[in-house]
Amino acid sequence: MTIYIYELPEAVHFPDPEEALDTPNGLLACGGDLSPKRLIAAYQQGIFPWFSGEEPILWWSPSPRAVLYLEDYHISRSFSKFLRKTPFHVTLNTAFDEVIETCSLLRSEEEGTWITDDIIEAYQALHRLGHAHSIEVWSGDALVGGLYGVVVGSAYCGESMFHHATNASKLAFYCLVNLLKPLENAFIDCQMPTEHLSTLGVKSIERHAFLEDLSKSINIRPPENYWRKRSLFADNTLCV
C-alpha cells in the first residue's frame, strides 16, 4: 500500500496535527531539518521527530497520546520503601550529554536506535538554549539512571530514559513529577502508551484532548532559573 504524507518545506511549517495518519498511527510529515527553531515549533504543536538512521526525518503526532497528570501519579509500596533506604542521589541538568548518549547506546543494543548522532546533536543544541533538560541518578560518582525531554511552558515532553540499577529510572521519573508539581497546568507527555507507564498513572487520551492540554501549558513560564543545575534528591529526601 502506498502512503502519501506531507513533505515539509524549507520554511518552518507543519500541517495540522489532526491530519496525521491512522496507520501508521500519528505519522504526519517527513523532511525538514532538526534545527532548534523547527524542533521548538514541532513540540509547541504536539509533534515530535522519530525515525531510524536510514529513513528521512519523520514527524509524528499519535492518537491516543500517553499523558501523566501529576495528581494521578502512583508509586508502589515497594518503591516507597526504596525511597527511604536508597543510597542514590539525583540531579538536574548536570550531565545532559551523558544521559542522551547512554539512552542512545542502550536503544541501539536492544532494538536499533532512533537516537542517532543527528538527534543527539539536535537535542544538545536545545539543551544549550534552555529547552531540553535531563535528570540524572547517581550511585556515588557513577551515573546509573536518567531521563531527558523537552519543556513546553509547564509541560514536559519526555523523550527517553535508562537505568543501570534497579529503580534508577523510576527515581528519575519520581523527581521529575515532584519538580513539575508547583507549576500551573503541568503534565508529562509520555508520547506512546505502554503497560509499564500505566502502572505509574499514565493515561491514554485522544489527540484533540492532548492539544487542548498543551495549549493551556504552553504560555506558563516557570520562575527564573527553575531549570538550573541542582540537586533534586539526596539523603533519601526530595530537595526540589
N, C-alpha and C positions, 0 to 999 in steps of 0.2 A: 504494500500500500504506500502510495506517495503522500508525504506530509509537506504541506506548504506553511511556512512561518515567516513572520516579518523580519526582514533584514535591516538592521539599524543603519541609519545614515551617518555621515561623518559628524554632524551636529549631535549634541547630547539630547536625544529624544527617545522616549519609549511609548509604545502603544498602550492603550488602556489595559491594566492587568486583567480586567474581566474578559478580555479577548483571548486569554490563554487557553490552550488546548485541553480537552478532557483526557486525551490519550496521545502521547504520554502526559500524565497529569501535570498541568501547570506550565508546560513549555510555551513561552511567549514570543521569543525573538532570538536572533542569532547575530553575530558580528559585533561591530563596535570595538571598543578597547576597554582596558581596565584602569583608565585614568581615575584619579581621585574624584574629579568632577562628575564623571559618569557613574562611578560606584555610589557616591553620595546621592545622586539623583535617583538611582535604582532603589536604594534602601528606603528613601523617603516615599517611594511609591509601592512599597511592599514587594520588591523584585530583588532577586539575588542571582549571581552567576554560579553555574555548576556544570562542569564539563571535564572530560578526560584530556590528556595531552595530545591525542590525535584528532580531537574534534575542534571545530570553530568554537568561539565563545558562545555559550548558550545561556539564556536568561529565563528565569522561572518565577512563577507566582502560583503555587499549587493551591488546590481546594479539595479537601479540608486542609486547614493550617493548624499546626500544633502550637498551642499557646499556654503559658503558665500565668494565670492571675495570681498575684503573690499571696492573696488570702487563702488560696486553695493548696498552697504548698504543704506537703505532708512528709514527715520523717518517721521512720520506724523506731520501735523501742530499741532495737539493737544499735541503730545509728545514734540515738540519743545517748546510749551508754558509751559508744565510741567517742562522742564529743567530750565526755567528761574525763576520758583517760588518754586520748591520743597525744603523742609527742609532737605531732606535726604543727607547723605554723604556716600561715597563709599571708600572701602579699598581693598588692595590686600594682600592675604595670611596672614590675621590676625586671621582668625577663620575657618581654613580648616575643622577641625574635626566637628565643629558645622554645617557647611554647608552640608557636606555629610550625617551627621546623620539626619538633617532636611529633606533633599531630600528623604532619606530612609523612614522616618515616613510618609511623605505625599504620597509617591507612595504606601505604604502599605495600607493607608486608602482608596485610590482611586481605586486601581486595583490589589493589591498584588505586593509586591516589588521584583525587581530583585537586589536591592541594599542590599544584605544580609550582615550578620556580617562578613563573609569571604571577601566579596567585600570591605566593609568599611576598614577592617584591611589592605587589599592589597593596596588600594589607599592611605591610610595614610602612608604606607611604601614608596610608590612612592613620596608622598609629602615630606617626610623627606629627600629623596635622591635628591630632586630638579626637579622632572619630572612632578608632578601633582600640579596644582595651583588653588586657589579659588579667587573669587571676592565676596565681602560682601557689602550689602546695609544696612545702619543703620538709624533708627529714634531715635535720642538720643543714648541711650545705648542698644536699642533693635534691634536685627537682624531681618529685615523684608524682606530680599530677598538675593539671591546669586546664584552662579553657580560654577561648578568645572569641570576640564578636564585635559587632558594630553598634554604636549608640545612635539612636534617632530620637532626639528630645529626651524623654524619660523611658523609652522602650529600648531594651537590649536585644539585639538580633544575634542569637548565638550561632556560631559557625562550626566549631569543633572542640572536642575535649579529649583528654587522655589520662591514663593512670598507670603508674608502675608499681603501685602499692594499693592494697585493699582500702576502699572508701576514699581514696585521694580525690578522684573526680567528683564524688558526692560532696566532699567537704568544700571543694571549689564552688560547686553549684549552691550549696548552703550559704556560703559567704556572699555570693552574687545576689541571692534573694534578699538577704538582710541589708546589703548595700543599697539596693533599689527601694526598699520599703519607705524611706522618708520622702520619696519623690512622688508628685501627683501623677496619676494615670499611668504609673509604671507597670510594665509587664515584660515577660521574656518570650520572644519569638523563637520557638524551637524548630521551626520550619516543617519537618515531616514527623508525623506521629509514630511512636514505637511503643512496644509493650512496656519497656523499662520506664520511659517517660511518664506513662500513665500512672505508674505506682507512686510517682512524686506529686501527682495532682495535675499534670498537664492534660488539657482538654483539646479536642479537635473541633474547630469552628469553621464555618464557611468563609470563603474569601471576602465576601462583602462585609461580614462582621469584623474580620481582621482589619480590613482597610478603614472601617469606622473607628476601631480602637486606635489604630496608628495615627489617624487624623487628630485624635484627642491628645496624643502624647507628643506629637512632632514639635509643637511650639513650647513645650515645657523646658525651661532652662535650669539645670542643676546649679547649686551655688558655685561660686568661683572656686577653682581648684578641687572640685568634688572628686575628679578622677586622677588626682595627683598620686604619685608613688607613695605607698604607705602600707603599714601592717593592717590586716583585717581580722586575724585570729592568732592569738598567742596565749600560751599557758592555759589552754582549754577555755579561753574567754574570747567572745567577739569584741573587736575594738573598731567597728565601723562607725 
